[in-house]
Every structure is written in C-alpha cells, then in structure tokens.
Amino acid sequence: MKRWLPLLWIPIIAVTGRILADRLGSIEFDDVIGQLWLQPRSAVAGALACSAGIYLLVGTYEGIALRLATGRHRFLLPLRTALIANPIGRAVGMAVVSGGTLRY
C-alpha cells in the first residue's frame, strides 16, 4: 500500500481537471472580452497590477516558508508553485486539496 500512495495524485488531478473543464465550458469568452473592452483602461490596468502584486506577495510568502522549512534559498520554485496552486484552488474551490498537493 505504501508504494502506491504516491499515485494518489492521479485521481485528484482527474477530479480537478473535470471540474475545471466544466467551469471553462460554461464561460462565454467573447462576452468576457467584450465586457473588458467596456471597462475604463485605468480600471483594467489597476486590476492587472493588483493581480500581479498578490501573486508576487504569495510567491514571497511561499519562499519564506520554504526557507524556514528546508533551509533552501530559492525564489522561482515558490513563485511557480504560487502561480499554479492559487488559481486552481480558487477555481475549484478546494484550496486545501489543490494547494497542499502541489507544494514541493
């Protein structure tokens, strides 16, 4: 049983993929783009800046946690993990499952 435990991620990825596919199937991307063009450019630029800022902060937090937990001083690995885990956790609604399984 213990050697099969690492394969536990396969059904988690399958369920996550199914949920994301259902969510993406319900989005009309032409409507989204149309709504974005109706917004003031400053509002869109501000939203993009806030999004970039939050991912930078989460990546920094992940880097600090990695350094404290393992002693490794890396920047890109925690940033990449933050960029992957947070959107999946928010889209699927299971941040504990997606974030916890994608960590290092």
N, C-alpha and C positions, 0 to 999 in steps of 0.2 A: 504493500500500500504506500509506503513511504517514497518509493522511487517513482510512483505515478502521480504524486502530489504536485510536482511542477507543471503537469499538464492541466491543472485546474483552470489556468488562464484561458484555455481554448473555449469552454462554454461561456465564460464571462465576456470574451471578445465577440462571440457569436450573438449573444443577447444584446450587447451594446450596439453591434452593427445592425441588428434587426430594428432596434428602437430608433437609431439614427436614420436608417433608410425610411422608416415610416414618417418620421418628422420631416425629413427633406422632401418626401413625396407630397406632403401637404402644403408646401410653400410655393407660391407663385412668384418666381424670381423677377419676372417682368414688372409685377406690381411693386416689389421691393425697390427695384432700381428707379421706377417712376416716382415713388414716394421720396426717395433720397434726392432726386433732382428738384423736387418741390421745396425742400428744406433750404434755409439760408446756408451759404457756403461756410460761414463762420461757425454755425452750429455743428455742421458735419466735421469741420476741422477740429473743433473743440472735443467732439465725441471721440475722434480718432486719437487725439492727444491723450485724453483720459484713458482710453483703452491701452495705448502703448505704455503709459505710466503705470497702470495697475499691473500689467504683465512684468514690467521691469521690477516693481516692488515685490511681486510674488516670487520672481526668479531670484532676487536678492535674499528674500526670506529663506527660500529653499537652499541657497548657497550657504547661508549662515547655519542652517540646520544640518546640512551635510558636513560642514567643517566641524561643528560641535560633536556630531555623532561619530564621525570616522577620522577626523583629523586631516582629510584631504582638502586642499585649497583649489577648487575648480569653479569656473564661472559658467561655461557653456552647457555643461551637463544639467545643472539645476534649472537653468533658464529654459533649455529644451524641454525638460520634464514639466515645468510650469506651463509652457505653451501647449503641451499635449494634454495634460491631466485636467486643467481647469475648464477648457471648453467642453470636453467630453463630460465631465462631472456636472456642468451646468445644463448641457443639452439633454442628457439622460436623466438628470435629477437624482443621481446616486453618486455624489461626490466622494462618499466614503469608499465605495467599491472601486470606482474608476481611479480616483486619486491614490488610494492605497495600493492598488495592484500595479500601477505604472511607476511607482517610485523605485529607483536604483536597483 
